[in-house]
């Protein structure tokens, strides 16, 4: 049952603009499981939207944070610096793709990372323009939502967006946009709307998150890299959701064979604590004057300690390889449903960044109604799922990479039951319990 007392308190105290996918009020969590205030257990296939890739309260992450708590919690690195901040920057400079010298800055959220990447790109190039893609999600700040390629709910009603931001169609054969279509659109943009010599950067998610878990075709990523090189633009990779073993690589750009000039990261870096980073070519990152970058909480010592532990866990527990194995098992289970569930139009995603897309059976029309029924049926059975996509017809799977095998098997069974029940129309009990039916929005 929904926690109606807490929901009433929430509605009275918190802005309506802060959406909620469920009425579950967490009391405690461990690895891939959450317990609510009544002691009910839920299997978490959201992971705080790809944040706790290493699981809720991983012992190594918790130990690192507790040790830092006993030393100090905040000095502001710009006032009194600390070695752990420097050491984490050194690690990311080694780990982020690109065979060139790199430097790093830290922030607190993914949106801040994107904002700083754009600031750096504009400062280094002396150009104002930024090109993004339809379906993209880059945050809720004004620059972030301007770059985001989805109006509802992110842009509607918030007034004029930031200038000199241009959107291209994202290449997606399933939605009728080929790589050639996207390339022609870029050429048309440069002929009709903006001189390429005024463009500072092209920003892209290697796998779109909120947009539907669509992966950039490898050939198109190489083409974008060539165009950036030709016109002196920078390529910015938004790895906020794709980073830290989620796709079977530490960074998703490793799948594409080209390196970005600037990489944005957050979410999985902190294992549950807020920290983000921007890593890029040293000469690019050094462009702004001292004081042009930074922030009071940026690179907070607790987040830095957690990030060091997360990187250790990914390596020690082989989470890149585990992501591939988990994703294969999930996709195989979903593939086994296709004959019985013709609404399944696509199953996709690298590593354990996977999605299933539903259309109306026998058509190319998106089926957000069935998609949401799957989410509701799963929630009734104790499995937390997220929807996404421009049409709301995609379920994305983001369970912790550390999920125990027996819990994962249990979740797959619930998922199969939920898909079958949703195809039958569902009982609607989840809606009666007060669970939101509009799907998930990005954090």
N, C-alpha and C positions, 0 to 999 in steps of 0.2 A: 504493500500500500504506500501511497505517497505520504510524505511527512508534511501533512497539511498545516500544522502549527508553524513549522519552519518556513514553509512557503508563504504563509500569511505575513510572517515577520519580514521575509525577504522582500515581498511586494511593497510593504510599507516603508522599508528603509533604503532600498537600492534602486537606482535608476532603471526604468523599463528598457533602456537601451542596452543593458547588459543581458544578453540572451542566455538561456539555459537549455541544454538538451534533455536533461533528466531532472527528476525531483529527488535524486539520491544525495543525501548530505553525509559526506564521508566522516567517519569517526576514526578509522585507522586503515592502513594499507601495508601490504607486504608483497614484494615482487610483482606478480600480475593479478593480485586480488585486492579488493576493497571491501570493507565492512561498513555498513551505515549505522546510524544512531540506535537502531533496533537490533543490531547484531546480524542483519542479513548480509550474506556474502554475494559479491559480484565478481565475475571475471572481467578484467579490464582490457578491452581491445582498442583503447584510445590512447593510453599512456600519457595522459595530459596533452594530447595532440603531439605525439612524437617527442615528448620531453624525457620521460623516464625510460629511454631505450635500455638502460641497465637495470630496470626494475625499480619499483617503489622501495626506498630505504635500503639500497644495496649496502651490505655491511661495510665494505671498504669505503664507500662514499660517506656513510655516516661516521665512520671512525675518523676520516680526514677532516670533516666539518667539526666534529667535537674537539679534535686536537687544536684546530684553529681557534675555536671559541675560547679555549683556555689561554690563548696568546693575545689576540686582539681581534675586534670585529670590524673596525673602520678607522682609517686615518686620512682617506682621500689620497690616492697615489700621487696626485699632482702636488700635494703638500708634503707628505712624508711617505716616500715610496717603500716598497717591500720586495724582497727577492723572489717570492713565489710568483708575483705578477710578471717579472722579467723572465723567469724560467718557463712559464706557460707560453709567453710570446715566442720564446726560442723553440719550444716544442711545435707550436703551430706553424712557425716558419719552415720547419723541416717537413711537416706532415702534409700541408696544403699542396695540391698538385701545382707543378710549374718548376722547370729547371732554371731558376733565376733567383737572385737574392731577394729576400722578402722582409717586410716589417709588418708589425701587428699593432692594432689598438683594441681596447676592450670597451664595451658598453654594457647595457643591462638587458635590452630586449632585441628581438629580431628587427622590429621597425627601426630602432635606433641604429642598428648595424647598416640597414639599407640607407637610411638618411646620411650616415657618415660616408658610405661608399659613394653616394652621389655627390656629396660635398667635395670629397677628395678628387673624384673624376673631373668635376667642373673646374676645380682649382688648377689641377695639373694641365688640363688641355686648354683652359681659357675659353671653353665653349659652354653654351647653356643647354643644348638639347639632350634629351634622354629618350631612348626608344624601348618600349616594353611590349608585352604581348597580351592579346585577349585571353581571358580566363586566368590570368596571373593573380597571385596574391602576394603583396609586399608590405602589408601593415595597415594600421589605421591612423597614423599621423597624416598630416596633409600631403606630404610628398608620398608617403606610403600608399594612401588610398588613391592618389592621382595615378601612381604607377599600376595599381591594381586594376585588372581588366574585368571588373564585375560591378555593376551599379548597385543592385540590391544585395545585401542591405548596407553596403559599405560607403557608397557615395550619395545615396538619395537624401536630399534635403540639407546637405551640408554646404551648399553654396559653391562658388567658383573654385575650381581645382587649380593646382600650380601650373604656371605657364611652361611652354617648351617641353611638354611630354607628349609622345606620340605612340599610338598602339598599332601593332601589326597582327594579322590573323595568325594564331598558333597552328603550326602544321599538325594536322590530325586527320588521317584518312577516314577514321570512323565517323567523323563529323563533316566529311566532304572537303577538307582543306589539305591539299597535297603539299609536299615540300616545294614543288615548282610554283604553286599558288602563292605560298608565303614569300618566296624569293621575288616573284614578280611584284607583290605588294610592296616589298621593301624598295625595289627599283622605282616603282611609281611614287612612293613617298618622297624619295630623293629628287624626283623630277617635278613633282607637283606642289610639295608642301614645305620642305626644308632642305637646304643645302647640306650635304653630308659633312662639309667642313665646319658646320655649326653644331654637329652632334658630338657630345662628350663621350657617351657610352650607350651600349645596348645591354639591358639587364634581362636575365633569363633564369628561370628555375629549371635545372636539368630534368627534373620530374615535377610537373605542376602539382601543387598540393590541393588547396581548396578548389582549383580548377577541374579536378577529376582524376588525378594520378596518371596523367598522360606524359609519357617520356618523350623528350626531344629526340627526333630521329638523328642517329649519329652523323649521317651525311649533312643534315641541315646545320647541326652544331659546327661542323667543320666549315661550312659555307659562311656562317656568321663570323667565325674566327677570321676567315679570309677577308670578308668585307671590312671588319674592324681594322685589320692590318692595312688594307688598301687605303682607307680614308683617315687613318690616325685616330680611330676611336678606341676606347677601352671596352673590354668585355667583362661584365660583372656577373658572377654566378651567385645567385641567391640559394645557398645551401642550408637555409634555416631549418627546413623540414627534412631535407634529404641527407643531411650530414650525420656522421658518427655511427657508421655501420648499418644504418637503416636499409640501404640498397645493396648490401653485400660488399661494399667498399667503404673505407672511412669517409670518402667524399664521392658523390655521384659523378662528378666530372671525370673521375678515373675511368668510367665506362666509355667515355667519348673520345679519348685519345688526343684531346686538345686541352690547354690550360687557360683559365681565366686570368685576366690581369688583376682583378680584385675578387675576393671570395668573402661572402657574408655568411655568418654562422651564429646559431643560438640554440634554442630548444635542448637537444640531446647533449650539448656540451656540458651543462651544469648538473645533469642527473637529478633535476628537481629544484635546483637553486637558480635564481635569475642571473644569467651572465650571457653576453654575446660578444662577438669578435669580428673584426674586419682584418683580413690578411691580404697583402698585395705586393706588387713589385716595389722594391725599396725606394726607387726614385719617385714613384708615384705617391707612395705613402708619406714620403718626406716633403712633399710639395707645400702643404699648409704651414703657415708660421706657427711658432710655439704659442699655445693658448687657443689656436683655432679649432682644435679637437680636444675632446675630454668631457668630463661630467663628474658631479660629486660622487655618485655611487659606482661609477664605471670601474670594472675590475675589482669589485668588492672582495675582500680577502676570503670570505666564506665561499663565494662562488668560484673563486680561483682554486681553492683547496678541493672543492668538489670536482672541478674540471680535470685537475691532475689525476684524481682517483678514477674518474670515468675513462680517461685515456688508458690508464693502467688496466682496468677491467676489460675493456674492449680487446686489448692485446692478450692478456693472460687467459681469458676465457674463450678466445677465438670467436668473438661475436660476429665478425664479418662472415665467416663460414657458416655459423649457426643461422644467420639471417637467410642465407641461400637455402639451407635445408628446410627451415620453417616455411618459407615462401613456396617452395616446391610442394610440400605436403598440403598446404592450404589450397594452392591452385589445382592440384590433382583432385582434392575433395570436391571443389566447386565444379571442375570439369565433369565429374561423375554425375552431376545433377542436370547437365544440359539437355539430355534427351527428355527428361521428365519436366524440365522447366524451360520452355522455349523463350521465355522472357529474357533469359541470360544472353546478352549480345556480345559481351566481351569479358575476359578474365585476364588481368595484366599486372605488370609491375616487376621491377628488378628487386632481387633480394627479398626482404620482408616488408617492402613498401608496395602493397598489393591492393587491387580493387576489383570489384565486379560491377558491371553496368547492366541496367535493365531497360529494355524497350517494351512497348506494347507488342505482344506476340505477333509475329508475322509482319511487322512494320518497322520503319525507322523512326517512329515517334518515341521520344523518351517517356519513361514510366515512373515518374517520381512518387506516385501513389503506392505502387507495389514496393518501391525502394523503402519508403517510410514504414510500410507495414512490416517489412523484414526487420527493420530496426526496432519497432515496437514489440514484435513477437520475441525477438532475442532478449529484449529488456525484461519482458515478463518471465523469461526462463533464467535470468541472472547473468546475461552477457551484454556488456556495454559496447555498442557499435556507433560509428560516426558515418553520416552521409556527406557528400560533397558533389561538386560538379555544377556547371553553369545552369543545368536543367534539374539539378537535385536528384538525379537518377543513378548515382554511383554510391556504393558503400566502400569505404576505405578501411583497411585493416592495419592497425598500428600497435599491436600488442608489444609489451617489452620483449626484447630479444633474449632475455633470461628466463622466459616463461617455462616452468617445469613441463616435461613431456606429458605427464598425466593430466595436468590442467589444460594444456593445449589440446589434447585429445578430447577432453570433456567439452571444451569450447567448440571444436569442430562439429561434435555431435549436436550441440545446441544450434549452431549455425544452420546445419542441414535441416533440422526440424523447423526452424524459423522460416527458411526459404519456402519449404513445402507448405507450411501453414499460411504464409503470406499469399501464396498463389491461390489458396482457397478462399482468400478474402479476409482472413484473420478474424478474431473475435472482438477486437476493439477494446479489450480490457485494459491495455496499456494506456489508452487515451483516457479511460475512466479514472485511472489512477493518478491522472494529472500530469503525465509525461508530455513534454512538448512534442508536437508532431511536425515541426517545420524543418527538422534536420539540424545539422551542426554548422556553425560558422567558425571561421578560423580565429585562433587566439591572437 
